[in-house]
Amino acid sequence: MKKRHLIGIIGGLVLVAGTIVGATQSAAIPLFNSRGTVEPFTIHNHSMGFKMKSKKAMDVAVVGARLDPSGETGWHMHPAESIVTVQPGSPDLRMITVRNGQCVQETYHAGQGFVHPAGAHNFVNTSSTAPLTFGVAYFVPVGATLLTNVSPPRECA
């Protein structure tokens, strides 16, 4: 591994961990952070009709986090869409975002996965008694900041 890539990965992991903790309003706890640069690739699984292709090198980051009961991440955004999974046995995750000029709330259950937007959004733990655990897989430009804190959009204020 090239030294500049290693430095970028380590810096990215420190930034991700600090950003997740800094973005929270009520104790989102980073559980793990893994990030690495992947050279151009193609993944094609014919039986599932799945294909993913990157013509340029990209960073792939996998992040696990926990939200305390009634906790939320706070409003934030990402450089690209990503995939979120709600840990089996966890309470529901509510995502608040703006779509077509409207504030929208969507609820995802334990064991469910979904594509979540790059635009402004906030995750909320719907339980007042149990922690929520979830994971996120990011596919972003090399060296990109994974999470940027933002103000709530006027549609959701």
Rosetta constraint file for C-alpha pairs under 8 A:
AtomPair CA 1 CA 5 HARMONIC 6.81 0.50
AtomPair CA 1 CA 6 HARMONIC 6.74 0.50
AtomPair CA 2 CA 6 HARMONIC 6.40 0.50
AtomPair CA 3 CA 7 HARMONIC 6.18 0.50
AtomPair CA 4 CA 8 HARMONIC 6.06 0.50
AtomPair CA 5 CA 9 HARMONIC 6.06 0.50
AtomPair CA 5 CA 37 HARMONIC 7.24 0.50
AtomPair CA 6 CA 10 HARMONIC 6.16 0.50
AtomPair CA 7 CA 11 HARMONIC 6.00 0.50
AtomPair CA 8 CA 12 HARMONIC 5.91 0.50
AtomPair CA 8 CA 143 HARMONIC 6.29 0.50
AtomPair CA 9 CA 13 HARMONIC 6.19 0.50
AtomPair CA 9 CA 35 HARMONIC 5.98 0.50
AtomPair CA 9 CA 36 HARMONIC 6.01 0.50
AtomPair CA 9 CA 37 HARMONIC 7.72 0.50
AtomPair CA 9 CA 143 HARMONIC 7.71 0.50
AtomPair CA 10 CA 14 HARMONIC 6.34 0.50
AtomPair CA 11 CA 15 HARMONIC 6.11 0.50
AtomPair CA 12 CA 16 HARMONIC 6.00 0.50
AtomPair CA 12 CA 35 HARMONIC 7.32 0.50
AtomPair CA 12 CA 143 HARMONIC 6.97 0.50
AtomPair CA 12 CA 145 HARMONIC 7.28 0.50
AtomPair CA 13 CA 17 HARMONIC 6.14 0.50
AtomPair CA 13 CA 33 HARMONIC 6.16 0.50
AtomPair CA 13 CA 34 HARMONIC 6.78 0.50
AtomPair CA 13 CA 35 HARMONIC 6.64 0.50
AtomPair CA 14 CA 18 HARMONIC 6.12 0.50
AtomPair CA 15 CA 19 HARMONIC 5.83 0.50
AtomPair CA 15 CA 145 HARMONIC 7.66 0.50
AtomPair CA 16 CA 20 HARMONIC 6.06 0.50
AtomPair CA 16 CA 33 HARMONIC 7.41 0.50
AtomPair CA 16 CA 145 HARMONIC 7.71 0.50
AtomPair CA 16 CA 146 HARMONIC 6.54 0.50
AtomPair CA 16 CA 147 HARMONIC 7.16 0.50
AtomPair CA 17 CA 21 HARMONIC 6.39 0.50
AtomPair CA 17 CA 30 HARMONIC 6.17 0.50
AtomPair CA 17 CA 33 HARMONIC 7.08 0.50
AtomPair CA 18 CA 22 HARMONIC 5.91 0.50
AtomPair CA 19 CA 23 HARMONIC 5.77 0.50
AtomPair CA 19 CA 147 HARMONIC 6.60 0.50
AtomPair CA 19 CA 148 HARMONIC 7.62 0.50
AtomPair CA 20 CA 24 HARMONIC 6.46 0.50
AtomPair CA 20 CA 28 HARMONIC 6.93 0.50
AtomPair CA 20 CA 29 HARMONIC 7.49 0.50
AtomPair CA 20 CA 30 HARMONIC 6.69 0.50
AtomPair CA 20 CA 73 HARMONIC 7.68 0.50
AtomPair CA 20 CA 147 HARMONIC 7.55 0.50
AtomPair CA 21 CA 27 HARMONIC 7.05 0.50
AtomPair CA 21 CA 28 HARMONIC 6.10 0.50
AtomPair CA 21 CA 29 HARMONIC 6.37 0.50
AtomPair CA 21 CA 30 HARMONIC 7.02 0.50
AtomPair CA 23 CA 73 HARMONIC 5.96 0.50
AtomPair CA 23 CA 74 HARMONIC 5.79 0.50
AtomPair CA 23 CA 75 HARMONIC 7.59 0.50
AtomPair CA 23 CA 76 HARMONIC 7.31 0.50
AtomPair CA 23 CA 149 HARMONIC 6.06 0.50
AtomPair CA 24 CA 28 HARMONIC 5.57 0.50
AtomPair CA 24 CA 72 HARMONIC 6.32 0.50
AtomPair CA 24 CA 73 HARMONIC 4.31 0.50
AtomPair CA 24 CA 74 HARMONIC 5.31 0.50
AtomPair CA 25 CA 71 HARMONIC 6.98 0.50
AtomPair CA 25 CA 72 HARMONIC 5.97 0.50
AtomPair CA 25 CA 73 HARMONIC 6.06 0.50
AtomPair CA 25 CA 74 HARMONIC 5.71 0.50
AtomPair CA 26 CA 67 HARMONIC 7.53 0.50
AtomPair CA 26 CA 68 HARMONIC 6.89 0.50
AtomPair CA 26 CA 70 HARMONIC 8.00 0.50
AtomPair CA 26 CA 71 HARMONIC 4.93 0.50
AtomPair CA 26 CA 72 HARMONIC 6.10 0.50
AtomPair CA 26 CA 73 HARMONIC 7.41 0.50
AtomPair CA 27 CA 67 HARMONIC 6.22 0.50
AtomPair CA 27 CA 68 HARMONIC 6.03 0.50
AtomPair CA 27 CA 71 HARMONIC 6.69 0.50
AtomPair CA 27 CA 72 HARMONIC 7.88 0.50
AtomPair CA 28 CA 65 HARMONIC 6.41 0.50
AtomPair CA 28 CA 66 HARMONIC 5.28 0.50
AtomPair CA 28 CA 67 HARMONIC 4.36 0.50
AtomPair CA 28 CA 68 HARMONIC 6.47 0.50
AtomPair CA 28 CA 71 HARMONIC 7.12 0.50
AtomPair CA 28 CA 72 HARMONIC 7.13 0.50
AtomPair CA 28 CA 73 HARMONIC 6.32 0.50
AtomPair CA 29 CA 65 HARMONIC 5.46 0.50
AtomPair CA 29 CA 66 HARMONIC 5.02 0.50
AtomPair CA 29 CA 67 HARMONIC 6.44 0.50
AtomPair CA 30 CA 63 HARMONIC 7.53 0.50
AtomPair CA 30 CA 64 HARMONIC 6.05 0.50
AtomPair CA 30 CA 65 HARMONIC 4.42 0.50
AtomPair CA 30 CA 66 HARMONIC 6.48 0.50
AtomPair CA 31 CA 63 HARMONIC 7.51 0.50
AtomPair CA 31 CA 64 HARMONIC 5.08 0.50
AtomPair CA 31 CA 65 HARMONIC 5.07 0.50
AtomPair CA 31 CA 66 HARMONIC 6.90 0.50
AtomPair CA 32 CA 62 HARMONIC 7.90 0.50
AtomPair CA 32 CA 63 HARMONIC 5.67 0.50
AtomPair CA 32 CA 64 HARMONIC 5.12 0.50
AtomPair CA 32 CA 65 HARMONIC 7.17 0.50
AtomPair CA 33 CA 61 HARMONIC 7.19 0.50
AtomPair CA 33 CA 62 HARMONIC 5.91 0.50
AtomPair CA 33 CA 63 HARMONIC 4.56 0.50
AtomPair CA 33 CA 64 HARMONIC 6.55 0.50
AtomPair CA 34 CA 61 HARMONIC 5.48 0.50
AtomPair CA 34 CA 62 HARMONIC 5.21 0.50
AtomPair CA 34 CA 63 HARMONIC 6.41 0.50
AtomPair CA 35 CA 59 HARMONIC 6.65 0.50
AtomPair CA 35 CA 60 HARMONIC 5.61 0.50
AtomPair CA 35 CA 61 HARMONIC 4.09 0.50
AtomPair CA 35 CA 62 HARMONIC 6.40 0.50
AtomPair CA 36 CA 59 HARMONIC 5.45 0.50
AtomPair CA 36 CA 60 HARMONIC 5.58 0.50
AtomPair CA 36 CA 61 HARMONIC 6.53 0.50
AtomPair CA 37 CA 57 HARMONIC 6.66 0.50
AtomPair CA 37 CA 58 HARMONIC 5.54 0.50
AtomPair CA 37 CA 59 HARMONIC 4.30 0.50
AtomPair CA 37 CA 60 HARMONIC 6.30 0.50
AtomPair CA 37 CA 142 HARMONIC 6.65 0.50
AtomPair CA 38 CA 57 HARMONIC 5.52 0.50
AtomPair CA 38 CA 58 HARMONIC 5.47 0.50
AtomPair CA 38 CA 59 HARMONIC 6.03 0.50
AtomPair CA 38 CA 60 HARMONIC 6.94 0.50
AtomPair CA 39 CA 56 HARMONIC 6.67 0.50
AtomPair CA 39 CA 57 HARMONIC 4.27 0.50
AtomPair CA 39 CA 58 HARMONIC 6.67 0.50
AtomPair CA 40 CA 53 HARMONIC 7.57 0.50
AtomPair CA 40 CA 54 HARMONIC 5.10 0.50
AtomPair CA 40 CA 55 HARMONIC 5.04 0.50
AtomPair CA 40 CA 56 HARMONIC 4.97 0.50
AtomPair CA 40 CA 57 HARMONIC 5.08 0.50
AtomPair CA 40 CA 58 HARMONIC 7.60 0.50
AtomPair CA 41 CA 53 HARMONIC 5.74 0.50
AtomPair CA 41 CA 54 HARMONIC 5.40 0.50
AtomPair CA 41 CA 55 HARMONIC 6.91 0.50
AtomPair CA 42 CA 51 HARMONIC 7.30 0.50
AtomPair CA 42 CA 52 HARMONIC 5.76 0.50
AtomPair CA 42 CA 53 HARMONIC 4.34 0.50
AtomPair CA 42 CA 54 HARMONIC 6.51 0.50
AtomPair CA 43 CA 50 HARMONIC 7.86 0.50
AtomPair CA 43 CA 51 HARMONIC 5.57 0.50
AtomPair CA 43 CA 52 HARMONIC 5.15 0.50
AtomPair CA 43 CA 53 HARMONIC 6.33 0.50
AtomPair CA 44 CA 49 HARMONIC 7.75 0.50
AtomPair CA 44 CA 50 HARMONIC 5.77 0.50
AtomPair CA 44 CA 51 HARMONIC 4.38 0.50
AtomPair CA 44 CA 52 HARMONIC 6.52 0.50
AtomPair CA 45 CA 49 HARMONIC 6.06 0.50
AtomPair CA 45 CA 50 HARMONIC 5.17 0.50
AtomPair CA 45 CA 51 HARMONIC 6.37 0.50
AtomPair CA 46 CA 50 HARMONIC 6.43 0.50
AtomPair CA 46 CA 51 HARMONIC 8.00 0.50
AtomPair CA 54 CA 58 HARMONIC 7.59 0.50
AtomPair CA 57 CA 141 HARMONIC 7.53 0.50
AtomPair CA 57 CA 142 HARMONIC 6.86 0.50
AtomPair CA 58 CA 139 HARMONIC 6.72 0.50
AtomPair CA 58 CA 140 HARMONIC 5.77 0.50
AtomPair CA 58 CA 141 HARMONIC 4.92 0.50
AtomPair CA 58 CA 142 HARMONIC 4.91 0.50
AtomPair CA 59 CA 138 HARMONIC 7.83 0.50
AtomPair CA 59 CA 139 HARMONIC 5.94 0.50
AtomPair CA 59 CA 140 HARMONIC 5.31 0.50
AtomPair CA 59 CA 141 HARMONIC 5.86 0.50
AtomPair CA 59 CA 142 HARMONIC 4.89 0.50
AtomPair CA 59 CA 143 HARMONIC 7.03 0.50
AtomPair CA 59 CA 144 HARMONIC 7.95 0.50
AtomPair CA 60 CA 137 HARMONIC 7.13 0.50
AtomPair CA 60 CA 138 HARMONIC 5.58 0.50
AtomPair CA 60 CA 139 HARMONIC 4.81 0.50
AtomPair CA 60 CA 140 HARMONIC 6.51 0.50
AtomPair CA 61 CA 136 HARMONIC 7.95 0.50
AtomPair CA 61 CA 137 HARMONIC 5.77 0.50
AtomPair CA 61 CA 138 HARMONIC 5.03 0.50
AtomPair CA 61 CA 139 HARMONIC 6.73 0.50
AtomPair CA 62 CA 135 HARMONIC 7.12 0.50
AtomPair CA 62 CA 136 HARMONIC 5.70 0.50
AtomPair CA 62 CA 137 HARMONIC 4.59 0.50
AtomPair CA 62 CA 138 HARMONIC 6.36 0.50
AtomPair CA 63 CA 135 HARMONIC 5.57 0.50
AtomPair CA 63 CA 136 HARMONIC 5.18 0.50
AtomPair CA 63 CA 137 HARMONIC 6.58 0.50
AtomPair CA 64 CA 133 HARMONIC 7.36 0.50
AtomPair CA 64 CA 134 HARMONIC 5.84 0.50
AtomPair CA 64 CA 135 HARMONIC 4.26 0.50
AtomPair CA 64 CA 136 HARMONIC 6.39 0.50
AtomPair CA 65 CA 133 HARMONIC 5.80 0.50
AtomPair CA 65 CA 134 HARMONIC 5.63 0.50
AtomPair CA 65 CA 135 HARMONIC 6.28 0.50
AtomPair CA 66 CA 131 HARMONIC 6.58 0.50
AtomPair CA 66 CA 132 HARMONIC 5.44 0.50
AtomPair CA 66 CA 133 HARMONIC 4.34 0.50
AtomPair CA 66 CA 134 HARMONIC 6.42 0.50
AtomPair CA 67 CA 71 HARMONIC 5.34 0.50
AtomPair CA 67 CA 72 HARMONIC 6.52 0.50
AtomPair CA 67 CA 73 HARMONIC 7.53 0.50
AtomPair CA 67 CA 124 HARMONIC 7.86 0.50
AtomPair CA 67 CA 125 HARMONIC 6.34 0.50
AtomPair CA 67 CA 131 HARMONIC 5.62 0.50
AtomPair CA 67 CA 132 HARMONIC 5.06 0.50
AtomPair CA 67 CA 133 HARMONIC 6.47 0.50
AtomPair CA 68 CA 125 HARMONIC 7.26 0.50
AtomPair CA 68 CA 130 HARMONIC 7.05 0.50
AtomPair CA 68 CA 131 HARMONIC 4.55 0.50
AtomPair CA 68 CA 132 HARMONIC 6.50 0.50
AtomPair CA 69 CA 125 HARMONIC 6.16 0.50
AtomPair CA 69 CA 126 HARMONIC 7.53 0.50
AtomPair CA 69 CA 127 HARMONIC 5.49 0.50
AtomPair CA 69 CA 128 HARMONIC 4.63 0.50
AtomPair CA 69 CA 129 HARMONIC 5.20 0.50
AtomPair CA 69 CA 130 HARMONIC 5.15 0.50
AtomPair CA 69 CA 131 HARMONIC 4.93 0.50
AtomPair CA 69 CA 132 HARMONIC 7.16 0.50
AtomPair CA 70 CA 124 HARMONIC 6.84 0.50
AtomPair CA 70 CA 125 HARMONIC 5.05 0.50
AtomPair CA 70 CA 126 HARMONIC 5.90 0.50
AtomPair CA 70 CA 127 HARMONIC 5.59 0.50
AtomPair CA 70 CA 128 HARMONIC 4.81 0.50
AtomPair CA 70 CA 129 HARMONIC 7.60 0.50
AtomPair CA 71 CA 124 HARMONIC 5.91 0.50
AtomPair CA 71 CA 125 HARMONIC 5.37 0.50
AtomPair CA 72 CA 122 HARMONIC 6.89 0.50
AtomPair CA 72 CA 123 HARMONIC 5.41 0.50
AtomPair CA 72 CA 124 HARMONIC 4.25 0.50
AtomPair CA 72 CA 125 HARMONIC 6.14 0.50
AtomPair CA 73 CA 122 HARMONIC 5.88 0.50
AtomPair CA 73 CA 123 HARMONIC 5.40 0.50
AtomPair CA 73 CA 124 HARMONIC 6.72 0.50
AtomPair CA 74 CA 121 HARMONIC 7.97 0.50
AtomPair CA 74 CA 122 HARMONIC 5.30 0.50
AtomPair CA 74 CA 123 HARMONIC 7.05 0.50
AtomPair CA 74 CA 149 HARMONIC 7.61 0.50
AtomPair CA 75 CA 120 HARMONIC 6.27 0.50
AtomPair CA 75 CA 121 HARMONIC 5.34 0.50
AtomPair CA 75 CA 122 HARMONIC 4.62 0.50
AtomPair CA 75 CA 123 HARMONIC 7.97 0.50
AtomPair CA 75 CA 149 HARMONIC 6.09 0.50
AtomPair CA 75 CA 150 HARMONIC 5.51 0.50
AtomPair CA 75 CA 151 HARMONIC 6.15 0.50
AtomPair CA 75 CA 152 HARMONIC 5.77 0.50
AtomPair CA 76 CA 119 HARMONIC 7.90 0.50
AtomPair CA 76 CA 120 HARMONIC 5.33 0.50
AtomPair CA 76 CA 121 HARMONIC 5.72 0.50
AtomPair CA 76 CA 122 HARMONIC 6.50 0.50
AtomPair CA 76 CA 147 HARMONIC 6.47 0.50
AtomPair CA 76 CA 148 HARMONIC 5.39 0.50
AtomPair CA 76 CA 149 HARMONIC 4.24 0.50
AtomPair CA 76 CA 150 HARMONIC 4.95 0.50
AtomPair CA 76 CA 151 HARMONIC 7.64 0.50
AtomPair CA 77 CA 117 HARMONIC 8.00 0.50
AtomPair CA 77 CA 118 HARMONIC 5.57 0.50
AtomPair CA 77 CA 119 HARMONIC 5.19 0.50
AtomPair CA 77 CA 120 HARMONIC 4.64 0.50
AtomPair CA 77 CA 121 HARMONIC 6.38 0.50
AtomPair CA 77 CA 147 HARMONIC 5.71 0.50
AtomPair CA 77 CA 148 HARMONIC 5.37 0.50
AtomPair CA 77 CA 149 HARMONIC 6.59 0.50
AtomPair CA 77 CA 150 HARMONIC 6.95 0.50
AtomPair CA 78 CA 117 HARMONIC 7.77 0.50
AtomPair CA 78 CA 118 HARMONIC 4.65 0.50
AtomPair CA 78 CA 119 HARMONIC 6.69 0.50
AtomPair CA 78 CA 120 HARMONIC 7.91 0.50
AtomPair CA 78 CA 145 HARMONIC 7.69 0.50
AtomPair CA 78 CA 146 HARMONIC 5.50 0.50
AtomPair CA 78 CA 147 HARMONIC 4.94 0.50
AtomPair CA 78 CA 148 HARMONIC 6.40 0.50
AtomPair CA 79 CA 118 HARMONIC 5.77 0.50
AtomPair CA 79 CA 140 HARMONIC 6.66 0.50
AtomPair CA 79 CA 144 HARMONIC 7.21 0.50
AtomPair CA 79 CA 145 HARMONIC 7.27 0.50
AtomPair CA 79 CA 146 HARMONIC 6.46 0.50
AtomPair CA 79 CA 147 HARMONIC 7.54 0.50
AtomPair CA 80 CA 117 HARMONIC 7.17 0.50
AtomPair CA 80 CA 118 HARMONIC 4.71 0.50
AtomPair CA 80 CA 138 HARMONIC 7.62 0.50
AtomPair CA 80 CA 139 HARMONIC 7.11 0.50
AtomPair CA 80 CA 140 HARMONIC 6.24 0.50
AtomPair CA 81 CA 115 HARMONIC 6.70 0.50
AtomPair CA 81 CA 116 HARMONIC 5.70 0.50
AtomPair CA 81 CA 117 HARMONIC 4.73 0.50
AtomPair CA 81 CA 118 HARMONIC 4.63 0.50
AtomPair CA 81 CA 138 HARMONIC 7.38 0.50
AtomPair CA 81 CA 139 HARMONIC 7.76 0.50
AtomPair CA 82 CA 115 HARMONIC 5.67 0.50
AtomPair CA 82 CA 116 HARMONIC 5.55 0.50
AtomPair CA 82 CA 117 HARMONIC 6.87 0.50
AtomPair CA 82 CA 118 HARMONIC 7.41 0.50
AtomPair CA 82 CA 136 HARMONIC 6.80 0.50
AtomPair CA 82 CA 137 HARMONIC 5.76 0.50
AtomPair CA 82 CA 138 HARMONIC 4.89 0.50
AtomPair CA 82 CA 139 HARMONIC 6.63 0.50
AtomPair CA 83 CA 113 HARMONIC 6.97 0.50
AtomPair CA 83 CA 114 HARMONIC 5.70 0.50
AtomPair CA 83 CA 115 HARMONIC 4.51 0.50
AtomPair CA 83 CA 116 HARMONIC 6.00 0.50
AtomPair CA 83 CA 136 HARMONIC 5.62 0.50
AtomPair CA 83 CA 137 HARMONIC 5.23 0.50
AtomPair CA 83 CA 138 HARMONIC 6.82 0.50
AtomPair CA 84 CA 113 HARMONIC 5.45 0.50
AtomPair CA 84 CA 114 HARMONIC 5.43 0.50
AtomPair CA 84 CA 115 HARMONIC 6.28 0.50
AtomPair CA 84 CA 116 HARMONIC 6.71 0.50
AtomPair CA 84 CA 134 HARMONIC 6.97 0.50
AtomPair CA 84 CA 135 HARMONIC 5.62 0.50
AtomPair CA 84 CA 136 HARMONIC 4.46 0.50
AtomPair CA 84 CA 137 HARMONIC 6.53 0.50
AtomPair CA 85 CA 111 HARMONIC 6.79 0.50
AtomPair CA 85 CA 112 HARMONIC 5.81 0.50
AtomPair CA 85 CA 113 HARMONIC 4.11 0.50
AtomPair CA 85 CA 114 HARMONIC 6.57 0.50
AtomPair CA 85 CA 134 HARMONIC 5.61 0.50
AtomPair CA 85 CA 135 HARMONIC 5.30 0.50
AtomPair CA 85 CA 136 HARMONIC 6.54 0.50
AtomPair CA 86 CA 90 HARMONIC 6.88 0.50
AtomPair CA 86 CA 92 HARMONIC 7.77 0.50
AtomPair CA 86 CA 93 HARMONIC 7.16 0.50
AtomPair CA 86 CA 108 HARMONIC 7.29 0.50
AtomPair CA 86 CA 109 HARMONIC 6.63 0.50
AtomPair CA 86 CA 110 HARMONIC 5.06 0.50
AtomPair CA 86 CA 111 HARMONIC 5.38 0.50
AtomPair CA 86 CA 112 HARMONIC 5.59 0.50
AtomPair CA 86 CA 113 HARMONIC 6.27 0.50
AtomPair CA 86 CA 132 HARMONIC 7.89 0.50
AtomPair CA 86 CA 133 HARMONIC 6.42 0.50
AtomPair CA 86 CA 134 HARMONIC 4.51 0.50
AtomPair CA 86 CA 135 HARMONIC 6.67 0.50
AtomPair CA 87 CA 110 HARMONIC 5.53 0.50
AtomPair CA 87 CA 111 HARMONIC 5.59 0.50
AtomPair CA 87 CA 112 HARMONIC 7.88 0.50
AtomPair CA 87 CA 132 HARMONIC 7.63 0.50
AtomPair CA 87 CA 133 HARMONIC 5.43 0.50
AtomPair CA 87 CA 134 HARMONIC 5.24 0.50
AtomPair CA 87 CA 135 HARMONIC 7.41 0.50
AtomPair CA 88 CA 110 HARMONIC 4.60 0.50
AtomPair CA 88 CA 111 HARMONIC 4.54 0.50
AtomPair CA 89 CA 110 HARMONIC 5.77 0.50
AtomPair CA 89 CA 111 HARMONIC 7.64 0.50
AtomPair CA 90 CA 109 HARMONIC 7.79 0.50
AtomPair CA 90 CA 110 HARMONIC 5.30 0.50
AtomPair CA 90 CA 130 HARMONIC 7.54 0.50
AtomPair CA 90 CA 131 HARMONIC 6.96 0.50
AtomPair CA 90 CA 132 HARMONIC 5.10 0.50
AtomPair CA 90 CA 133 HARMONIC 6.10 0.50
AtomPair CA 91 CA 109 HARMONIC 6.82 0.50
AtomPair CA 91 CA 110 HARMONIC 6.29 0.50
AtomPair CA 91 CA 125 HARMONIC 7.00 0.50
AtomPair CA 91 CA 126 HARMONIC 6.63 0.50
AtomPair CA 91 CA 127 HARMONIC 5.99 0.50
AtomPair CA 91 CA 130 HARMONIC 6.79 0.50
AtomPair CA 91 CA 131 HARMONIC 7.23 0.50
AtomPair CA 91 CA 132 HARMONIC 5.66 0.50
AtomPair CA 92 CA 107 HARMONIC 6.45 0.50
AtomPair CA 92 CA 108 HARMONIC 5.59 0.50
AtomPair CA 92 CA 109 HARMONIC 4.63 0.50
AtomPair CA 92 CA 110 HARMONIC 6.21 0.50
AtomPair CA 92 CA 125 HARMONIC 6.45 0.50
AtomPair CA 92 CA 126 HARMONIC 5.65 0.50
AtomPair CA 92 CA 127 HARMONIC 7.23 0.50
AtomPair CA 92 CA 132 HARMONIC 7.41 0.50
AtomPair CA 93 CA 107 HARMONIC 5.69 0.50
AtomPair CA 93 CA 108 HARMONIC 5.21 0.50
AtomPair CA 93 CA 109 HARMONIC 6.49 0.50
AtomPair CA 93 CA 123 HARMONIC 6.58 0.50
AtomPair CA 93 CA 124 HARMONIC 5.82 0.50
AtomPair CA 93 CA 125 HARMONIC 5.25 0.50
AtomPair CA 93 CA 126 HARMONIC 6.19 0.50
AtomPair CA 93 CA 132 HARMONIC 7.27 0.50
AtomPair CA 94 CA 105 HARMONIC 6.55 0.50
AtomPair CA 94 CA 106 HARMONIC 5.59 0.50
AtomPair CA 94 CA 107 HARMONIC 4.34 0.50
AtomPair CA 94 CA 108 HARMONIC 6.30 0.50
AtomPair CA 94 CA 123 HARMONIC 5.64 0.50
AtomPair CA 94 CA 124 HARMONIC 5.01 0.50
AtomPair CA 94 CA 125 HARMONIC 6.48 0.50
AtomPair CA 94 CA 126 HARMONIC 6.56 0.50
AtomPair CA 95 CA 105 HARMONIC 5.65 0.50
AtomPair CA 95 CA 106 HARMONIC 5.28 0.50
AtomPair CA 95 CA 107 HARMONIC 6.32 0.50
AtomPair CA 95 CA 108 HARMONIC 7.95 0.50
AtomPair CA 95 CA 121 HARMONIC 6.70 0.50
AtomPair CA 95 CA 122 HARMONIC 5.71 0.50
AtomPair CA 95 CA 123 HARMONIC 4.65 0.50
AtomPair CA 95 CA 124 HARMONIC 6.43 0.50
AtomPair CA 96 CA 103 HARMONIC 6.99 0.50
AtomPair CA 96 CA 104 HARMONIC 5.66 0.50
AtomPair CA 96 CA 105 HARMONIC 4.48 0.50
AtomPair CA 96 CA 106 HARMONIC 6.54 0.50
AtomPair CA 96 CA 121 HARMONIC 5.45 0.50
AtomPair CA 96 CA 122 HARMONIC 5.22 0.50
AtomPair CA 96 CA 123 HARMONIC 6.50 0.50
AtomPair CA 96 CA 124 HARMONIC 7.97 0.50
AtomPair CA 97 CA 103 HARMONIC 5.78 0.50
AtomPair CA 97 CA 104 HARMONIC 5.38 0.50
AtomPair CA 97 CA 105 HARMONIC 6.59 0.50
AtomPair CA 97 CA 119 HARMONIC 7.72 0.50
AtomPair CA 97 CA 120 HARMONIC 6.19 0.50
AtomPair CA 97 CA 121 HARMONIC 4.46 0.50
AtomPair CA 97 CA 122 HARMONIC 6.74 0.50
AtomPair CA 97 CA 156 HARMONIC 7.75 0.50
AtomPair CA 98 CA 102 HARMONIC 5.33 0.50
AtomPair CA 98 CA 103 HARMONIC 4.53 0.50
AtomPair CA 98 CA 104 HARMONIC 5.69 0.50
AtomPair CA 98 CA 120 HARMONIC 7.32 0.50
AtomPair CA 98 CA 121 HARMONIC 7.44 0.50
AtomPair CA 98 CA 153 HARMONIC 7.65 0.50
AtomPair CA 98 CA 155 HARMONIC 7.06 0.50
AtomPair CA 98 CA 156 HARMONIC 7.50 0.50
AtomPair CA 99 CA 103 HARMONIC 6.56 0.50
AtomPair CA 99 CA 104 HARMONIC 6.53 0.50
AtomPair CA 101 CA 155 HARMONIC 6.98 0.50
AtomPair CA 102 CA 155 HARMONIC 6.09 0.50
AtomPair CA 102 CA 156 HARMONIC 7.91 0.50
AtomPair CA 103 CA 155 HARMONIC 5.43 0.50
AtomPair CA 103 CA 156 HARMONIC 5.20 0.50
AtomPair CA 108 CA 112 HARMONIC 6.19 0.50
AtomPair CA 108 CA 113 HARMONIC 7.61 0.50
AtomPair CA 108 CA 114 HARMONIC 7.99 0.50
AtomPair CA 117 CA 121 HARMONIC 7.72 0.50
AtomPair CA 120 CA 150 HARMONIC 7.04 0.50
AtomPair CA 120 CA 152 HARMONIC 7.57 0.50
AtomPair CA 120 CA 153 HARMONIC 7.33 0.50
AtomPair CA 125 CA 131 HARMONIC 7.38 0.50
AtomPair CA 125 CA 132 HARMONIC 5.96 0.50
AtomPair CA 127 CA 131 HARMONIC 7.39 0.50
AtomPair CA 127 CA 132 HARMONIC 7.95 0.50
AtomPair CA 138 CA 146 HARMONIC 7.73 0.50
AtomPair CA 140 CA 144 HARMONIC 6.36 0.50
AtomPair CA 140 CA 146 HARMONIC 7.71 0.50
AtomPair CA 152 CA 156 HARMONIC 6.33 0.50
AtomPair CA 152 CA 157 HARMONIC 5.80 0.50
AtomPair CA 153 CA 157 HARMONIC 6.14 0.50
